[in-house]
């Protein structure tokens, strides 16, 4: 699976959670996005400190 497809799947999941009110605030959305991106560091192939 390509990198673009992984990002697409991740964003779709976050959008679905937002629409179903599992994510209730922008802060919670950002925290989940950061967590997902951190768990998938191989997506970018680039780690920053």
C-alpha positions in Angstrom: 0.0 0.0 0.0 1.3 3.4 -0.9 2.0 6.2 1.5 -0.8 8.3 0.0 -3.3 5.5 0.7 -2.1 5.2 4.3 -2.7 8.9 4.9 -6.0 8.7 3.1 -7.2 5.8 5.4 -6.0 7.6 8.5 -7.7 10.9 7.7 -11.0 9.0 6.7 -11.0 7.3 10.1 -10.5 10.6 11.9 -13.3 12.3 9.9 -15.6 9.4 10.6 -14.8 9.6 14.3 -15.5 13.4 14.2 -18.8 12.9 12.4 -20.0 10.2 14.8 -19.1 12.5 17.8 -16.4 10.2 19.1 -14.0 13.1 18.8 -15.7 16.1 20.5 -13.1 18.9 20.1 -10.5 20.3 17.8 -7.9 19.6 20.6 -8.9 16.0 20.7 -8.7 15.7 16.9 -5.2 17.2 16.9 -4.1 14.8 19.7 -5.3 11.8 17.8 -3.8 13.0 14.6 -0.4 13.5 16.3 -0.7 10.1 17.9 -1.5 8.4 14.6 1.4 10.2 12.8 3.8 9.3 15.7 2.8 5.6 15.5 3.3 5.6 11.7 6.7 7.3 11.5 7.6 5.0 8.6 5.0 6.9 6.6 7.2 9.9 6.2 10.5 8.1 6.3 11.7 11.2 8.1 12.0 11.6 11.9 12.5 15.0 13.5 13.5 15.7 17.0 
